[in-house]
Amino acid sequence: MKGYEDREYNAGKDFTETTDQENYLFKGAIINLRKDRILLPNGKTAPREYVEHRGGVAVLAVDENGCVPLVRQYRYPLRSHLWEIPAGKLEVGEEPDSAIVRELREETGLEAKSIRSLGRFYATCGYSNEIIRLYLATGLTYVGAKPDEDEFLEIKYFPIDELYEKCVAGEIEDSKTLVAILTYQARKAAGTL
């Protein structure tokens, strides 16, 4: 459409912010809260509050019938239950490829013959550095679930096409689940799975 070039501005300029002062407000077992002072590209300073997080992994496990296990769990910050793909945070020093095998087994009792990357995304880039790495697991075998002692999960299998429709209808509210299902369906349609 003609005229869009007139709407672009500051193309190619570097707007990198640099850290002037680091300040931890809280250091916890899962997250740290920081309020740093940064230098803006114009030389002025500004505060930046954000959450440090080790990151996490999430897996879309698709069985031979095209069904996907979701776990339903209570999410205290939301005061609500959500249906989600199996996922978890990285432990200190843990590699994502090891973490995904652990999480799939703990939450669903499944082992996979094939686990491959579906990419990664920033969960909430405006106030956190958390990266969630997504995986696709296939060739599934049930070996017995071993959830953490503070995890209370309901597991249910859904056809992948039904989950896609739920995403489009706004019935799936968990971001990692949305991203994984939409990525899977797009790659399937493109023939790149």
C-alpha positions in Angstrom: 0.0 0.0 0.0 1.4 3.3 -1.0 2.3 5.8 1.6 3.7 3.6 4.3 7.2 4.7 3.7 6.2 8.2 5.0 5.1 6.6 8.3 8.5 5.1 9.1 10.8 7.2 11.3 14.1 6.7 13.0 14.8 3.7 10.7 18.3 2.2 11.3 19.0 4.3 14.4 20.5 2.5 17.5 18.3 2.9 20.5 20.3 0.6 22.8 19.9 1.4 26.5 23.0 0.7 28.7 23.1 -0.1 32.4 24.3 2.8 34.6 23.6 1.2 38.0 22.3 -2.2 39.0 20.1 -2.6 42.1 18.4 -5.8 43.4 15.3 -5.1 45.4 14.6 -8.8 46.1 16.5 -12.1 45.5 14.3 -15.2 45.6 14.4 -18.9 44.8 12.7 -18.5 41.5 12.9 -14.8 40.6 14.9 -11.7 41.4 13.4 -8.2 41.3 15.7 -5.4 40.0 15.4 -1.7 39.7 18.3 -0.5 37.6 19.2 2.9 36.3 19.9 3.0 32.6 21.4 5.5 30.2 19.0 6.4 27.3 20.3 7.0 23.8 19.8 10.8 24.4 22.2 10.7 27.4 19.5 11.0 30.1 18.9 8.4 32.8 15.7 6.4 33.5 14.7 3.6 35.9 14.0 0.1 34.6 12.2 -2.4 36.9 12.2 -6.0 35.9 12.1 -9.6 37.0 15.2 -11.9 36.4 14.2 -15.5 35.7 16.3 -18.5 34.8 13.9 -19.4 32.0 11.8 -22.4 31.4 10.8 -25.2 29.0 7.5 -26.4 27.6 6.6 -29.4 25.5 3.8 -30.1 23.0 3.6 -33.9 23.1 1.7 -35.3 20.2 0.8 -39.0 20.3 0.2 -41.3 17.3 -3.5 -40.4 17.2 -2.8 -36.6 17.0 -3.7 -36.1 20.6 -1.9 -33.8 23.1 -1.8 -34.1 26.9 -2.6 -30.9 28.8 -2.2 -30.5 32.5 -4.8 -28.5 34.5 -3.4 -26.8 37.5 -4.2 -24.0 39.9 -2.2 -20.9 39.3 -2.2 -18.9 42.5 -1.3 -15.5 41.0 -4.5 -15.8 38.8 -6.6 -17.5 41.5 -7.7 -19.8 38.7 -7.1 -23.2 37.0 -5.5 -23.2 33.5 -5.1 -26.0 30.9 -1.4 -25.9 29.8 1.2 -28.0 28.0 3.7 -29.6 30.4 6.3 -27.1 31.4 8.7 -26.0 34.1 11.5 -23.7 35.1 15.1 -24.5 34.6 17.0 -25.6 37.7 20.3 -23.9 38.5 22.9 -25.1 36.0 20.3 -27.3 34.1 20.4 -27.5 30.3 17.0 -27.0 28.6 17.3 -30.4 26.7 17.6 -32.2 30.0 14.9 -30.1 31.7 12.3 -31.0 29.0 12.8 -34.7 29.4 12.4 -34.3 33.2 9.3 -32.1 32.9 7.6 -34.4 30.4 8.1 -37.4 32.6 7.2 -35.7 35.9 4.0 -34.1 34.7 2.6 -36.6 32.2 4.5 -39.8 32.9 5.6 -39.8 29.2 9.0 -40.5 27.5 9.5 -39.6 23.9 11.5 -41.2 21.1 11.9 -37.8 19.5 12.1 -34.4 21.1 13.0 -31.4 19.0 12.9 -27.6 19.3 9.9 -25.6 18.2 11.7 -22.3 19.0 11.7 -20.0 21.9 10.0 -16.8 23.0 10.1 -14.1 25.7 7.2 -14.6 28.1 6.8 -10.9 29.1 9.6 -8.8 27.6 8.3 -5.6 29.1 9.2 -6.5 32.6 11.1 -9.9 32.6 14.0 -11.6 30.9 12.3 -15.0 31.0 12.8 -17.2 27.9 10.6 -20.2 27.4 12.0 -22.8 25.1 9.4 -24.9 23.3 9.7 -28.5 22.2 7.8 -31.0 20.2 7.7 -34.6 21.6 6.6 -37.6 19.5 6.9 -41.4 19.8 5.4 -41.3 23.2 5.5 -44.1 25.8 3.8 -44.0 29.2 6.2 -44.9 32.0 4.4 -43.3 35.0 4.1 -39.7 36.3 6.1 -38.3 39.1 4.9 -34.8 39.8 6.7 -32.6 42.3 5.2 -32.9 45.8 3.7 -29.4 45.5 2.1 -30.1 42.1 -1.5 -31.2 41.9 -2.3 -31.9 38.3 -5.2 -33.2 36.2 -4.2 -34.6 32.8 -6.4 -34.8 29.8 -5.7 -35.6 26.2 -7.2 -33.4 23.4 -7.0 -33.7 19.6 -4.5 -31.2 18.3 -7.1 -29.8 15.8 -9.5 -29.2 18.7 -6.8 -27.3 20.6 -6.1 -25.2 17.6 -9.8 -24.3 17.4 -9.8 -23.5 21.1 -6.8 -21.2 20.6 -8.6 -19.3 17.7 -11.7 -19.1 19.9 -9.8 -17.6 22.8 -10.4 -20.5 25.1 -6.7 -21.3 25.7 -5.3 -18.5 27.9 -1.8 -19.8 28.7 0.8 -18.1 26.4 3.2 -21.0 26.1 0.3 -23.3 25.1 -0.9 -20.8 22.6 2.5 -20.3 21.0 3.2 -24.0 20.9 -0.1 -25.0 19.3 -0.1 -22.2 16.8 3.5 -22.8 15.8 2.9 -26.5 15.4 -0.2 -25.9 13.2 1.7 -23.4 11.1 4.6 -25.7 10.5 2.3 -28.6 9.8 0.5 -26.5 7.2 3.8 -25.4 5.7 5.1 -29.0 5.7 8.1 -28.1 7.8 7.5 -30.4 10.8 
